[in-house]
Amino acid sequence: MADDFETFSPACHPALARRPRTLLPVRALIAADIFADILEMAEYLLSEGYKDAAAVLIGAALEGHLRHLGNRHIVAITHADGRPFTAWLDLRNSAAHGHYDVYTADYVRLFLQGVRLFMTQVPA
């Protein structure tokens, strides 16, 4: 409700910098900040050798971001033919369900980079 009248410039958060002249609801700024924090935690875990936990966190950030996009009625979220999203979510599911041998830390690094790029290019 508060986000109906409280808005801030997206320039105060790097994930929203692609829309510098648009005012966004406070909720979008908070969500972007939370997802950025989750990705930072994932990056730290990955740097410490915890690829499995990092993959789960990256997947959680991606799912939350997609959910926020869906709530804004953005239907056409396709990246090429959708394969990157499927691969990303498959990796996240493998990590969450203990299939640690089907991916490497390098795949998790690419997952992190891809999700960061997507969230920056398509802010919720």
C-alpha positions in Angstrom: 0.0 0.0 0.0 2.7 2.4 0.9 4.4 1.8 -2.4 1.4 3.3 -4.2 2.6 6.8 -3.2 6.2 6.4 -1.9 8.7 6.2 -4.7 12.4 6.8 -5.1 14.8 7.2 -8.0 16.3 3.8 -9.1 19.7 5.6 -9.4 20.3 4.8 -5.7 20.7 1.1 -6.5 23.0 -0.2 -9.2 20.6 -3.0 -10.2 18.1 -0.3 -11.2 20.5 2.0 -12.9 19.2 1.1 -16.4 16.1 3.1 -15.6 17.6 6.4 -14.3 14.6 8.7 -15.0 11.9 6.3 -13.8 10.5 6.4 -10.3 9.9 3.0 -8.8 7.9 1.8 -5.8 9.8 1.4 -2.6 9.0 -2.3 -2.7 11.1 -2.7 -5.9 14.0 -1.0 -4.3 13.8 -3.2 -1.2 13.5 -6.3 -3.4 16.5 -5.3 -5.5 18.6 -4.7 -2.4 17.6 -8.0 -0.9 18.5 -9.9 -4.0 21.8 -8.1 -4.3 22.6 -9.1 -0.7 21.7 -12.7 -1.5 24.0 -12.7 -4.5 26.8 -11.2 -2.5 26.4 -14.0 0.1 26.5 -16.5 -2.7 29.6 -15.0 -4.2 31.3 -15.2 -0.7 30.3 -18.8 -0.3 31.6 -19.6 -3.7 34.9 -18.0 -3.0 35.2 -20.1 0.1 34.6 -23.3 -1.8 30.9 -23.8 -0.9 29.6 -24.1 -4.5 26.5 -26.1 -3.4 25.2 -23.5 -0.9 26.1 -20.7 -3.4 24.0 -22.4 -6.2 21.0 -22.6 -3.9 21.2 -18.9 -2.9 21.7 -17.8 -6.5 18.6 -19.9 -7.5 16.6 -18.4 -4.6 17.5 -14.9 -5.8 16.6 -15.7 -9.4 13.2 -17.3 -8.4 12.4 -14.3 -6.2 13.3 -11.9 -9.0 11.2 -13.8 -11.5 8.3 -13.8 -9.0 8.5 -10.0 -8.7 8.6 -9.7 -12.5 5.5 -11.9 -12.7 3.7 -9.8 -10.1 4.3 -6.8 -12.3 2.6 -8.6 -15.1 5.7 -9.0 -17.2 4.9 -12.1 -19.2 7.6 -12.2 -21.9 10.6 -13.2 -19.9 12.6 -15.2 -22.5 16.3 -15.2 -22.9 17.0 -16.7 -26.4 14.6 -19.7 -26.3 14.5 -20.0 -22.5 17.3 -22.4 -22.2 19.5 -20.3 -19.8 16.6 -20.1 -17.3 16.0 -23.9 -17.5 19.7 -24.6 -17.1 20.0 -22.2 -14.2 17.0 -23.7 -12.4 18.2 -27.2 -13.1 21.6 -26.3 -11.5 19.8 -24.8 -8.5 17.6 -28.0 -8.2 20.6 -30.2 -8.4 22.3 -28.3 -5.5 19.1 -28.2 -3.4 18.6 -31.9 -3.8 22.1 -33.2 -3.2 23.2 -33.9 -6.8 26.5 -32.1 -6.2 28.5 -34.1 -8.8 26.5 -32.9 -11.8 28.0 -29.4 -11.8 31.2 -27.6 -10.9 32.2 -24.4 -9.2 32.8 -22.9 -12.6 29.2 -23.6 -13.6 28.1 -21.9 -10.4 30.3 -18.8 -11.2 28.6 -18.6 -14.6 25.2 -19.0 -13.0 26.0 -16.1 -10.6 27.3 -13.9 -13.5 24.2 -14.7 -15.7 21.7 -14.0 -12.9 23.4 -10.8 -12.0 23.4 -9.6 -15.6 19.7 -10.6 -16.1 18.6 -8.9 -12.8 20.5 -5.7 -13.9 19.0 -5.7 -17.4 15.5 -6.6 -16.3 14.9 -5.0 -12.9 11.8 -6.0 -11.0 
